[in-house]
C-alpha cells in the first residue's frame, strides 16, 4: 500500500499545481457500492469552497 500512497501524493501535488485544491480520496468499494453518496459529498465540498 505504500506505493499507492506515494502515487496519490504525487498526483495530488500535480493537481494542485494545476489549480485543483479540493482532493478527496475514497476507498474503491465505497465508490462502487455507494457512488451516489461519494458524488454528493464531493459536490458539497465544492459548493463550500
ABEGO torsion letter per residue (X at the ends): XAAAAAAAAAAAAAAAAAGBABBBBBBAAAAAABAAAAAAAAAAAAAAX
